[in-house]
Amino acid sequence: MKTLVLIVLFSAFTSNLKGKKKVVPYPVAICKADLVVVGEIASVSSSVLEYDFQITEFIKGKSEQKITVAMWAD
């Protein structure tokens, strides 16, 4: 019986078909991030779900002054 309960719990926690977003506090996200920047969106391409981001200040990490960021659907 204990094994059956463990199997049910394990399958319930690992079979996430929708892919929920994970909420993480800002200090944890910044600590784990490779790149943290300040800037503004230069252009948005809705056909390929990307936007160009013009960086004005680097908080953490190094990169080019303009980066392209890909978005994904929920």
C-alpha positions as CSV (number, residue, x, y, z in Angstrom):
1,M,0.0,0.0,0.0
2,K,2.9,2.4,0.8
3,T,4.4,1.7,-2.6
4,L,1.1,2.5,-4.3
5,V,0.8,5.8,-2.5
6,L,4.3,6.7,-3.4
7,I,3.8,5.9,-7.1
8,V,0.6,8.0,-7.2
9,L,2.3,10.9,-5.5
10,F,5.3,10.7,-7.7
11,S,3.3,10.5,-10.9
12,A,1.1,13.4,-9.8
13,F,4.1,15.7,-9.2
14,T,6.0,14.7,-12.3
15,S,3.3,14.7,-14.9
16,N,2.9,18.4,-15.4
17,L,1.5,18.6,-19.0
18,K,0.7,22.3,-18.9
19,G,4.1,23.6,-17.7
20,K,3.2,26.0,-14.9
21,K,5.3,29.1,-14.4
22,K,7.5,29.0,-11.3
23,V,7.3,32.1,-9.1
24,V,10.7,32.9,-7.6
25,P,11.5,35.9,-5.4
26,Y,13.7,38.7,-7.0
27,P,16.8,38.1,-4.9
28,V,16.8,34.4,-5.8
29,A,16.3,35.1,-9.5
30,I,19.1,37.7,-9.6
31,C,21.4,35.4,-7.7
32,K,20.8,32.6,-10.2
33,A,20.8,34.8,-13.3
34,D,23.8,35.0,-15.7
35,L,22.7,38.4,-17.0
36,V,20.8,41.3,-15.4
37,V,20.5,44.5,-17.3
38,V,18.6,47.8,-17.6
39,G,17.4,49.1,-20.9
40,E,14.5,49.5,-23.2
41,I,12.8,47.5,-26.0
42,A,14.1,48.7,-29.4
43,S,11.8,46.6,-31.6
44,V,9.2,43.8,-31.4
45,S,8.7,41.1,-34.0
46,S,5.4,39.4,-33.3
47,S,5.7,37.0,-36.3
48,V,8.8,35.2,-34.8
49,L,8.1,36.1,-31.1
50,E,11.3,38.0,-30.6
51,Y,12.2,41.5,-29.4
52,D,15.4,43.5,-29.6
53,F,16.5,45.0,-26.3
54,Q,18.9,48.0,-26.1
55,I,21.0,47.8,-22.9
56,T,21.8,51.0,-21.0
57,E,23.3,49.5,-17.8
58,F,24.8,46.2,-16.8
59,I,23.8,45.0,-13.3
60,K,25.3,41.5,-13.5
61,G,27.2,39.9,-16.4
62,K,28.5,41.1,-19.8
63,S,26.9,41.2,-23.2
64,E,26.6,43.2,-26.3
65,Q,24.7,46.6,-26.1
66,K,21.8,45.1,-28.1
67,I,20.5,41.6,-27.6
68,T,17.6,39.7,-29.2
69,V,15.3,37.9,-26.7
70,A,13.0,35.1,-27.8
71,M,9.5,34.8,-26.2
72,W,7.5,31.6,-25.8
73,A,3.8,31.0,-25.6
74,D,2.2,30.0,-22.3
